[in-house]
Amino acid sequence: MTATLIGIARKARSRAPMETLDGVSVSLDLGIDGDYRGRLRKRQITVMAEEDWLAACAEIDRMDLPWTTRRANLLVRGVKLPQTPGARIRIGDLVLEITGETDPCSRMEDAAAGLEKALAPDWRGGVTCRTIEPGSIRVGDPIITD
């Protein structure tokens, strides 16, 4: 299976609804165009694996939850995300550097009972990243990790 970008989302401000996109530009300074977190260099972009999301949803018997419930920026399929700060992810021309784990918070529990705990093991909640090489990305772009 080829590793692929299958979802892009952003939020205009904290606690704002997630907006899904087919494509977006990503810059060094602002991360995903229009996402309020882009100025936070260590947590500029969050990436989650679909396989981890589905495992968490299955654990709480809530397969009906959309991936945007997690409030991640990018959803990928067919790749085990590295769990090492400094590792890189290439999506099309974009290069991201992992800065850490996206720790699940109480907002996940507010969304669905048990979700915060279900996202906690083995970095299921995803990774935080900063932009190393800017680029434009689209759903369907291939993914390469190092």
OpenMM code with the backbone's topology and positions (N, CA, C; nanometers):
from openmm import Vec3, app, unit

residues = "MET THR ALA THR LEU ILE GLY ILE ALA ARG LYS ALA ARG SER ARG ALA PRO MET GLU THR LEU ASP GLY VAL SER VAL SER LEU ASP LEU GLY ILE ASP GLY ASP TYR ARG GLY ARG LEU ARG LYS ARG GLN ILE THR VAL MET ALA GLU GLU ASP TRP LEU ALA ALA CYS ALA GLU ILE ASP ARG MET ASP LEU PRO TRP THR THR ARG ARG ALA ASN LEU LEU VAL ARG GLY VAL LYS LEU PRO GLN THR PRO GLY ALA ARG ILE ARG ILE GLY ASP LEU VAL LEU GLU ILE THR GLY GLU THR ASP PRO CYS SER ARG MET GLU ASP ALA ALA ALA GLY LEU GLU LYS ALA LEU ALA PRO ASP TRP ARG GLY GLY VAL THR CYS ARG THR ILE GLU PRO GLY SER ILE ARG VAL GLY ASP PRO ILE ILE THR ASP".split()
positions = [
    Vec3(0.0843, -0.1181, 0.0000),
    Vec3(0.0000, 0.0000, 0.0000),
    Vec3(0.0886, 0.1242, 0.0000),
    Vec3(0.0566, 0.2181, -0.0844),
    Vec3(0.1289, 0.3439, -0.0893),
    Vec3(0.0798, 0.4359, 0.0213),
    Vec3(0.1725, 0.4967, 0.0939),
    Vec3(0.1359, 0.5931, 0.1980),
    Vec3(0.0833, 0.7195, 0.1304),
    Vec3(-0.0316, 0.7675, 0.1795),
    Vec3(-0.1024, 0.8758, 0.1115),
    Vec3(-0.1625, 0.9746, 0.2108),
    Vec3(-0.1645, 1.1004, 0.1712),
    Vec3(-0.2371, 1.2043, 0.2450),
    Vec3(-0.3845, 1.1906, 0.2094),
    Vec3(-0.4703, 1.1686, 0.3099),
    Vec3(-0.6128, 1.1492, 0.2803),
    Vec3(-0.7024, 1.2570, 0.3408),
    Vec3(-0.6447, 1.3486, 0.4192),
    Vec3(-0.7266, 1.4548, 0.4757),
    Vec3(-0.6444, 1.5758, 0.5138),
    Vec3(-0.7020, 1.6938, 0.4925),
    Vec3(-0.6407, 1.8217, 0.5302),
    Vec3(-0.7483, 1.9020, 0.6028),
    Vec3(-0.7119, 1.9604, 0.7173),
    Vec3(-0.8074, 2.0424, 0.7915),
    Vec3(-0.7347, 2.1572, 0.8606),
    Vec3(-0.8093, 2.2631, 0.8865),
    Vec3(-0.7536, 2.3771, 0.9588),
    Vec3(-0.8643, 2.4407, 1.0426),
    Vec3(-0.8209, 2.5235, 1.1363),
    Vec3(-0.9153, 2.5993, 1.2178),
    Vec3(-0.8654, 2.7432, 1.2257),
    Vec3(-0.9588, 2.8379, 1.2162),
    Vec3(-0.9234, 2.9794, 1.2117),
    Vec3(-0.8796, 3.0334, 1.3478),
    Vec3(-0.9259, 2.9699, 1.4558),
    Vec3(-0.8899, 3.0143, 1.5911),
    Vec3(-0.9080, 2.8959, 1.6860),
    Vec3(-0.8639, 2.9124, 1.8071),
    Vec3(-0.8815, 2.8084, 1.9076),
    Vec3(-1.0296, 2.7775, 1.9251),
    Vec3(-1.0602, 2.6487, 1.9310),
    Vec3(-1.1966, 2.5986, 1.9506),
    Vec3(-1.2909, 2.6243, 1.8328),
    Vec3(-1.2394, 2.6791, 1.7235),
    Vec3(-1.3216, 2.7001, 1.6031),
    Vec3(-1.3493, 2.5648, 1.5377),
    Vec3(-1.4569, 2.5548, 1.4603),
    Vec3(-1.4829, 2.4300, 1.3872),
    Vec3(-1.3706, 2.4019, 1.2875),
    Vec3(-1.3480, 2.2750, 1.2615),
    Vec3(-1.2477, 2.2356, 1.1630),
    Vec3(-1.3054, 2.2527, 1.0231),
    Vec3(-1.2232, 2.3061, 0.9333),
    Vec3(-1.2593, 2.3214, 0.7923),
    Vec3(-1.1748, 2.2231, 0.7136),
    Vec3(-1.2385, 2.1366, 0.6359),
    Vec3(-1.1627, 2.0414, 0.5549),
    Vec3(-1.1362, 2.1011, 0.4171),
    Vec3(-1.0222, 2.0633, 0.3608),
    Vec3(-0.9753, 2.1183, 0.2338),
    Vec3(-0.9263, 2.0058, 0.1435),
    Vec3(-0.9254, 2.0320, 0.0128),
    Vec3(-0.8657, 1.9382, -0.0819),
    Vec3(-0.7179, 1.9664, -0.1036),
    Vec3(-0.6784, 2.0920, -0.0829),
    Vec3(-0.5396, 2.1315, -0.1006),
    Vec3(-0.5126, 2.2599, -0.0251),
    Vec3(-0.3847, 2.2850, 0.0059),
    Vec3(-0.3483, 2.4053, 0.0804),
    Vec3(-0.1985, 2.4319, 0.0653),
    Vec3(-0.1607, 2.5575, 0.0812),
    Vec3(-0.0192, 2.5964, 0.0849),
    Vec3(0.0298, 2.5922, 0.2286),
    Vec3(0.1558, 2.5538, 0.2450),
    Vec3(0.2173, 2.5465, 0.3772),
    Vec3(0.3472, 2.6259, 0.3715),
    Vec3(0.3611, 2.7222, 0.4631),
    Vec3(0.4805, 2.8079, 0.4642),
    Vec3(0.5672, 2.7799, 0.5872),
    Vec3(0.6906, 2.8283, 0.5814),
    Vec3(0.7820, 2.8126, 0.6943),
    Vec3(0.7323, 2.8882, 0.8165),
    Vec3(0.6843, 3.0102, 0.7956),
    Vec3(0.6461, 3.0971, 0.9073),
    Vec3(0.5071, 3.0713, 0.9624),
    Vec3(0.4124, 3.0340, 0.8774),
    Vec3(0.2731, 3.0255, 0.9206),
    Vec3(0.2128, 2.8858, 0.9119),
    Vec3(0.2897, 2.7876, 0.8687),
    Vec3(0.2349, 2.6528, 0.8591),
    Vec3(0.1239, 2.6466, 0.7554),
    Vec3(0.0163, 2.5758, 0.7872),
    Vec3(-0.0969, 2.5614, 0.6942),
    Vec3(-0.1660, 2.6951, 0.6792),
    Vec3(-0.1800, 2.7389, 0.5557),
    Vec3(-0.2434, 2.8670, 0.5263),
    Vec3(-0.3811, 2.8739, 0.5923),
    Vec3(-0.4009, 2.9755, 0.6778),
    Vec3(-0.5297, 2.9965, 0.7418),
    Vec3(-0.5495, 2.9240, 0.8736),
    Vec3(-0.4510, 2.8460, 0.9184),
    Vec3(-0.4641, 2.7759, 1.0465),
    Vec3(-0.4002, 2.8603, 1.1564),
    Vec3(-0.4720, 2.8784, 1.2645),
    Vec3(-0.4250, 2.9690, 1.3692),
    Vec3(-0.2999, 2.9188, 1.4406),
    Vec3(-0.2741, 2.7909, 1.4424),
    Vec3(-0.1582, 2.7379, 1.5147),
    Vec3(-0.0262, 2.7529, 1.4397),
    Vec3(-0.0296, 2.7972, 1.3167),
    Vec3(0.0905, 2.8004, 1.2344),
    Vec3(0.2061, 2.8795, 1.2902),
    Vec3(0.1780, 2.9781, 1.3716),
    Vec3(0.2858, 3.0602, 1.4277),
    Vec3(0.3610, 2.9886, 1.5398),
    Vec3(0.3055, 2.8796, 1.5901),
    Vec3(0.3700, 2.8029, 1.6970),
    Vec3(0.4687, 2.7053, 1.6345),
    Vec3(0.5938, 2.7399, 1.6310),
    Vec3(0.6925, 2.6626, 1.5554),
    Vec3(0.7039, 2.5167, 1.5985),
    Vec3(0.6930, 2.4861, 1.7273),
    Vec3(0.7061, 2.3462, 1.7692),
    Vec3(0.5819, 2.2646, 1.7388),
    Vec3(0.4689, 2.3295, 1.7341),
    Vec3(0.3427, 2.2596, 1.7117),
    Vec3(0.2688, 2.3249, 1.5959),
    Vec3(0.3407, 2.3501, 1.4899),
    Vec3(0.2878, 2.4211, 1.3738),
    Vec3(0.1809, 2.3405, 1.3008),
    Vec3(0.2034, 2.2101, 1.2873),
    Vec3(0.1137, 2.1217, 1.2120),
    Vec3(0.1036, 1.9899, 1.2881),
    Vec3(-0.0179, 1.9344, 1.2938),
    Vec3(-0.0350, 1.8036, 1.3566),
    Vec3(-0.0753, 1.7016, 1.2504),
    Vec3(-0.0188, 1.5817, 1.2629),
    Vec3(-0.0418, 1.4747, 1.1661),
    Vec3(-0.0864, 1.3499, 1.2426),
    Vec3(-0.1894, 1.2844, 1.1908),
    Vec3(-0.2407, 1.1629, 1.2538),
    Vec3(-0.2574, 1.0546, 1.1469),
    Vec3(-0.2300, 0.9313, 1.1857),
    Vec3(-0.2482, 0.8165, 1.0960),
    Vec3(-0.3913, 0.7655, 1.1077),
    Vec3(-0.4531, 0.7402, 0.9937),
    Vec3(-0.5897, 0.6885, 0.9926),
    Vec3(-0.5999, 0.5577, 1.0715),
    Vec3(-0.5009, 0.4733, 1.0600),
    Vec3(-0.5023, 0.3453, 1.1291),
    Vec3(-0.5107, 0.3647, 1.2812),
    Vec3(-0.4391, 0.4661, 1.3330),
    Vec3(-0.4434, 0.4945, 1.4767),
    Vec3(-0.5790, 0.5518, 1.5177),
    Vec3(-0.6341, 0.6386, 1.4335),
    Vec3(-0.7657, 0.6958, 1.4623),
    Vec3(-0.8726, 0.5857, 1.4672),
    Vec3(-0.8704, 0.4971, 1.3687),
    Vec3(-0.9694, 0.3894, 1.3647),
    Vec3(-0.9550, 0.2940, 1.4835),
    Vec3(-0.8311, 0.2684, 1.5258),
    Vec3(-0.8092, 0.1826, 1.6426),
    Vec3(-0.8667, 0.2468, 1.7683),
    Vec3(-0.8469, 0.3766, 1.7845),
    Vec3(-0.9014, 0.4479, 1.9009),
    Vec3(-1.0541, 0.4473, 1.8979),
    Vec3(-1.1119, 0.4715, 1.7810),
    Vec3(-1.2587, 0.4718, 1.7679),
    Vec3(-1.3169, 0.3331, 1.7957),
    Vec3(-1.2486, 0.2288, 1.7474),
    Vec3(-1.2957, 0.0921, 1.7715),
    Vec3(-1.2904, 0.0591, 1.9208),
    Vec3(-1.1879, 0.1082, 1.9879),
    Vec3(-1.1725, 0.0818, 2.1313),
    Vec3(-1.2909, 0.1351, 2.2124),
    Vec3(-1.3481, 0.2468, 2.1683),
    Vec3(-1.4624, 0.3042, 2.2416),
    Vec3(-1.5952, 0.2782, 2.1701),
    Vec3(-1.5906, 0.1937, 2.0672),
    Vec3(-1.7102, 0.1579, 1.9901),
    Vec3(-1.7806, 0.2810, 1.9336),
    Vec3(-1.7005, 0.3702, 1.8707),
    Vec3(-1.7539, 0.4925, 1.8115),
    Vec3(-1.6959, 0.5134, 1.6712),
    Vec3(-1.7222, 0.4203, 1.5828),
    Vec3(-1.6711, 0.4293, 1.4464),
    Vec3(-1.7385, 0.5415, 1.3675),
    Vec3(-1.8395, 0.6042, 1.4241),
    Vec3(-1.9114, 0.7127, 1.3577),
    Vec3(-1.8407, 0.8480, 1.3699),
    Vec3(-1.7361, 0.8589, 1.4509),
    Vec3(-1.6697, 0.9878, 1.4723),
    Vec3(-1.5842, 1.0263, 1.3516),
    Vec3(-1.6019, 1.1469, 1.2981),
    Vec3(-1.5151, 1.1905, 1.1889),
    Vec3(-1.3736, 1.2170, 1.2409),
    Vec3(-1.2749, 1.2009, 1.1540),
    Vec3(-1.1355, 1.2206, 1.1955),
    Vec3(-1.1100, 1.3612, 1.2456),
    Vec3(-1.1856, 1.4573, 1.2002),
    Vec3(-1.1653, 1.5960, 1.2439),
    Vec3(-1.2011, 1.6160, 1.3912),
    Vec3(-1.2661, 1.5187, 1.4517),
    Vec3(-1.2912, 1.5250, 1.5957),
    Vec3(-1.1584, 1.5383, 1.6698),
    Vec3(-1.0542, 1.4749, 1.6175),
    Vec3(-0.9204, 1.4801, 1.6780),
    Vec3(-0.8578, 1.6177, 1.6651),
    Vec3(-0.9046, 1.6987, 1.5709),
    Vec3(-0.8568, 1.8344, 1.5480),
    Vec3(-0.7129, 1.8379, 1.4940),
    Vec3(-0.6734, 1.7311, 1.4259),
    Vec3(-0.5428, 1.7262, 1.3603),
    Vec3(-0.5519, 1.7977, 1.2260),
    Vec3(-0.4373, 1.8428, 1.1752),
    Vec3(-0.4347, 1.9107, 1.0464),
    Vec3(-0.4308, 1.8149, 0.9280),
    Vec3(-0.3557, 1.7065, 0.9429),
    Vec3(-0.3369, 1.6150, 0.8306),
    Vec3(-0.3660, 1.4720, 0.8737),
    Vec3(-0.4353, 1.3991, 0.7866),
    Vec3(-0.4642, 1.2580, 0.8092),
    Vec3(-0.3947, 1.1791, 0.6998),
    Vec3(-0.3170, 1.0800, 0.7414),
    Vec3(-0.2403, 0.9996, 0.6470),
    Vec3(-0.2822, 0.8534, 0.6577),
    Vec3(-0.2603, 0.7797, 0.5503),
    Vec3(-0.2967, 0.6373, 0.5462),
    Vec3(-0.1769, 0.5581, 0.4943),
    Vec3(-0.1577, 0.4385, 0.5527),
    Vec3(-0.0569, 0.3468, 0.5004),
    Vec3(0.0840, 0.3727, 0.5480),
    Vec3(0.0988, 0.4452, 0.6598),
    Vec3(0.2324, 0.4743, 0.7112),
    Vec3(0.2282, 0.4753, 0.8633),
    Vec3(0.3302, 0.4175, 0.9233),
    Vec3(0.3480, 0.4260, 1.0677),
    Vec3(0.4290, 0.5526, 1.0923),
    Vec3(0.3690, 0.6495, 1.1587),
    Vec3(0.4390, 0.7759, 1.1827),
    Vec3(0.5563, 0.7537, 1.2778),
    Vec3(0.6728, 0.8104, 1.2455),
    Vec3(0.7879, 0.7965, 1.3352),
    Vec3(0.7563, 0.8585, 1.4714),
    Vec3(0.8070, 0.7961, 1.5759),
    Vec3(0.7858, 0.8462, 1.7115),
    Vec3(0.9143, 0.9034, 1.7677),
    Vec3(0.9886, 0.9710, 1.6820),
    Vec3(1.1170, 1.0271, 1.7195),
    Vec3(1.1245, 1.1735, 1.6788),
    Vec3(1.1378, 1.2649, 1.7759),
    Vec3(1.1589, 1.4047, 1.7380),
    Vec3(1.2811, 1.4162, 1.6466),
    Vec3(1.2668, 1.4956, 1.5427),
    Vec3(1.3728, 1.5126, 1.4436),
    Vec3(1.3505, 1.4309, 1.3175),
    Vec3(1.2687, 1.3248, 1.3252),
    Vec3(1.2364, 1.2467, 1.2049),
    Vec3(1.1578, 1.3350, 1.1090),
    Vec3(1.1650, 1.3027, 0.9825),
    Vec3(1.0996, 1.3864, 0.8809),
    Vec3(0.9927, 1.3100, 0.8047),
    Vec3(0.8936, 1.3880, 0.7614),
    Vec3(0.7836, 1.3375, 0.6804),
    Vec3(0.7771, 1.4238, 0.5550),
    Vec3(0.7804, 1.3611, 0.4380),
    Vec3(0.7658, 1.4335, 0.3114),
    Vec3(0.6273, 1.4032, 0.2554),
    Vec3(0.5528, 1.5100, 0.2270),
    Vec3(0.4211, 1.4990, 0.1645),
    Vec3(0.4267, 1.5837, 0.0383),
    Vec3(0.4346, 1.5206, -0.0771),
    Vec3(0.4569, 1.5960, -0.2000),
    Vec3(0.5890, 1.6708, -0.1863),
    Vec3(0.5876, 1.8039, -0.2063),
    Vec3(0.7081, 1.8866, -0.1925),
    Vec3(0.7326, 1.9327, -0.0498),
    Vec3(0.6332, 1.9197, 0.0352),
    Vec3(0.6410, 1.9662, 0.1737),
    Vec3(0.7259, 1.8714, 0.2573),
    Vec3(0.8136, 1.9271, 0.3422),
    Vec3(0.8900, 1.8466, 0.4368),
    Vec3(0.8613, 1.8986, 0.5771),
    Vec3(0.8184, 1.8070, 0.6632),
    Vec3(0.7903, 1.8379, 0.8029),
    Vec3(0.8897, 1.7660, 0.8923),
    Vec3(0.9224, 1.8274, 1.0054),
    Vec3(1.0065, 1.7642, 1.1057),
    Vec3(0.9213, 1.7396, 1.2295),
    Vec3(0.9237, 1.6177, 1.2787),
    Vec3(0.8474, 1.5841, 1.3986),
    Vec3(0.9129, 1.6494, 1.5200),
    Vec3(0.8298, 1.7187, 1.5992),
    Vec3(0.8791, 1.7834, 1.7210),
    Vec3(0.8323, 1.7108, 1.8466),
    Vec3(0.7324, 1.6227, 1.8337),
    Vec3(0.6855, 1.5482, 1.9506),
    Vec3(0.5536, 1.4782, 1.9254),
    Vec3(0.4983, 1.4269, 2.0335),
    Vec3(0.3693, 1.3582, 2.0303),
    Vec3(0.2568, 1.4596, 2.0480),
    Vec3(0.1452, 1.4383, 1.9778),
    Vec3(0.0255, 1.5192, 2.0007),
    Vec3(-0.0502, 1.4523, 2.1150),
    Vec3(-0.0326, 1.5053, 2.2345),
    Vec3(-0.0975, 1.4470, 2.3515),
    Vec3(-0.2473, 1.4708, 2.3462),
    Vec3(-0.3271, 1.3665, 2.3683),
    Vec3(-0.4721, 1.3856, 2.3732),
    Vec3(-0.5082, 1.4678, 2.4971),
    Vec3(-0.6087, 1.5521, 2.4843),
    Vec3(-0.6485, 1.6404, 2.5932),
    Vec3(-0.7949, 1.6170, 2.6301),
    Vec3(-0.8411, 1.6904, 2.7280),
    Vec3(-0.9787, 1.6745, 2.7772),
    Vec3(-1.0827, 1.7083, 2.6711),
    Vec3(-1.0444, 1.7842, 2.5675),
    Vec3(-1.1389, 1.8116, 2.4582),
    Vec3(-1.1809, 1.6831, 2.3889),
    Vec3(-1.0920, 1.5848, 2.3862),
    Vec3(-1.1264, 1.4558, 2.3264),
    Vec3(-1.2322, 1.3851, 2.4111),
    Vec3(-1.2197, 1.3961, 2.5422),
    Vec3(-1.3175, 1.3349, 2.6323),
    Vec3(-1.4526, 1.4041, 2.6188),
    Vec3(-1.4499, 1.5364, 2.5974),
    Vec3(-1.5738, 1.6112, 2.5755),
    Vec3(-1.6425, 1.5648, 2.4466),
    Vec3(-1.5628, 1.5270, 2.3477),
    Vec3(-1.6177, 1.4834, 2.2185),
    Vec3(-1.6795, 1.3442, 2.2261),
    Vec3(-1.6164, 1.2547, 2.3022),
    Vec3(-1.6669, 1.1173, 2.3149),
    Vec3(-1.6060, 1.0519, 2.4390),
    Vec3(-1.6892, 0.9924, 2.5195),
    Vec3(-1.6429, 0.9262, 2.6415),
    Vec3(-1.5378, 0.8200, 2.6080),
    Vec3(-1.4234, 0.8298, 2.6760),
    Vec3(-1.3160, 0.7329, 2.6573),
    Vec3(-1.2174, 0.7656, 2.5467),
    Vec3(-1.2450, 0.8673, 2.4652),
    Vec3(-1.1577, 0.8968, 2.3504),
    Vec3(-1.0194, 0.9445, 2.3937),
    Vec3(-1.0120, 1.0270, 2.4964),
    Vec3(-0.8811, 1.0755, 2.5424),
    Vec3(-0.7906, 0.9580, 2.5790),
    Vec3(-0.8424, 0.8642, 2.6545),
    Vec3(-0.7646, 0.7465, 2.6957),
    Vec3(-0.7325, 0.6569, 2.5760),
    Vec3(-0.8261, 0.6420, 2.4836),
    Vec3(-0.8048, 0.5560, 2.3661),
    Vec3(-0.6967, 0.6102, 2.2731),
    Vec3(-0.6751, 0.7421, 2.2742),
    Vec3(-0.5724, 0.8032, 2.1890),
    Vec3(-0.4344, 0.8047, 2.2543),
    Vec3(-0.4267, 0.7741, 2.3838),
    Vec3(-0.3010, 0.7879, 2.4576),
    Vec3(-0.1931, 0.6850, 2.4242),
    Vec3(-0.2251, 0.5552, 2.4067),
    Vec3(-0.1151, 0.4604, 2.3871),
    Vec3(-0.0452, 0.4747, 2.2513),
    Vec3(0.0874, 0.4516, 2.2556),
    Vec3(0.1663, 0.4380, 2.1326),
    Vec3(0.1496, 0.5542, 2.0347),
    Vec3(0.1359, 0.6740, 2.0850),
    Vec3(0.1280, 0.7966, 2.0038),
    Vec3(0.0084, 0.7944, 1.9083),
    Vec3(-0.0996, 0.7282, 1.9443),
    Vec3(-0.2181, 0.7220, 1.8572),
    Vec3(-0.2739, 0.8593, 1.8226),
    Vec3(-0.2543, 0.9554, 1.9106),
    Vec3(-0.3060, 1.0901, 1.8860),
    Vec3(-0.2326, 1.1650, 1.7766),
    Vec3(-0.1197, 1.1094, 1.7305),
    Vec3(-0.0459, 1.1711, 1.6204),
    Vec3(0.0814, 1.2407, 1.6643),
    Vec3(0.1374, 1.3174, 1.5727),
    Vec3(0.2637, 1.3877, 1.5961),
    Vec3(0.2484, 1.5369, 1.5687),
    Vec3(0.3279, 1.6154, 1.6412),
    Vec3(0.3375, 1.7583, 1.6147),
    Vec3(0.4594, 1.7804, 1.5263),
    Vec3(0.4499, 1.8789, 1.4371),
    Vec3(0.5576, 1.9030, 1.3406),
    Vec3(0.5803, 2.0507, 1.3186),
    Vec3(0.6973, 2.0798, 1.2639),
    Vec3(0.7262, 2.2141, 1.2123),
    Vec3(0.7678, 2.1996, 1.0666),
    Vec3(0.7459, 2.3047, 0.9904),
    Vec3(0.7773, 2.3028, 0.8479),
    Vec3(0.9272, 2.3233, 0.8269),
    Vec3(0.9881, 2.2353, 0.7486),
    Vec3(1.1293, 2.2455, 0.7120),
    Vec3(1.1424, 2.2987, 0.5692),
    Vec3(1.0614, 2.2449, 0.4780),
    Vec3(1.0576, 2.2913, 0.3391),
    Vec3(0.9120, 2.3174, 0.3035),
    Vec3(0.8773, 2.4420, 0.2686),
    Vec3(0.7377, 2.4748, 0.2378),
    Vec3(0.6921, 2.4103, 0.1071),
    Vec3(0.5623, 2.4085, 0.0879),
    Vec3(0.5088, 2.3538, -0.0358),
    Vec3(0.3581, 2.3570, -0.0348),
    Vec3(0.3011, 2.3198, -0.1459),
    Vec3(0.1561, 2.3045, -0.1560),
    Vec3(0.1252, 2.1557, -0.1535),
    Vec3(0.0211, 2.1190, -0.0788),
    Vec3(-0.0169, 1.9783, -0.0686),
    Vec3(-0.1619, 1.9607, -0.1105),
    Vec3(-0.1928, 1.8380, -0.1555),
    Vec3(-0.3299, 1.8032, -0.1958),
    Vec3(-0.3612, 1.6635, -0.1447),
    Vec3(-0.4871, 1.6418, -0.1141),
    Vec3(-0.5308, 1.5072, -0.0799),
    Vec3(-0.4891, 1.4148, -0.1945),
    Vec3(-0.4323, 1.3021, -0.1613),
    Vec3(-0.3824, 1.2070, -0.2604),
    Vec3(-0.2318, 1.2112, -0.2782),
    Vec3(-0.1657, 1.3146, -0.2224),
    Vec3(-0.0193, 1.3228, -0.2338),
    Vec3(0.0466, 1.2036, -0.1630),
    Vec3(0.1575, 1.1548, -0.2201),
    Vec3(0.2305, 1.0446, -0.1557),
    Vec3(0.3077, 1.0950, -0.0343),
    Vec3(0.3354, 1.0019, 0.0566),
    Vec3(0.4073, 1.0331, 0.1802),
    Vec3(0.5301, 0.9441, 0.1907),
    Vec3(0.6415, 1.0060, 0.2321),
    Vec3(0.7649, 0.9327, 0.2575),
    Vec3(0.8139, 0.9750, 0.3955),
    Vec3(0.8523, 0.8776, 0.4791),
    Vec3(0.9099, 0.9091, 0.6105),
    Vec3(1.0541, 0.8597, 0.6128),
    Vec3(1.1314, 0.9191, 0.7047),
    Vec3(1.2690, 0.8683, 0.7169),
    Vec3(1.2902, 0.7994, 0.8477),
] * unit.nanometer
topology = app.Topology()
chain = topology.addChain("A")
for resn in residues:
    res = topology.addResidue(resn, chain)
    for name in ("N", "CA", "C"):
        topology.addAtom(name, app.Element.getBySymbol(name[0]), res)
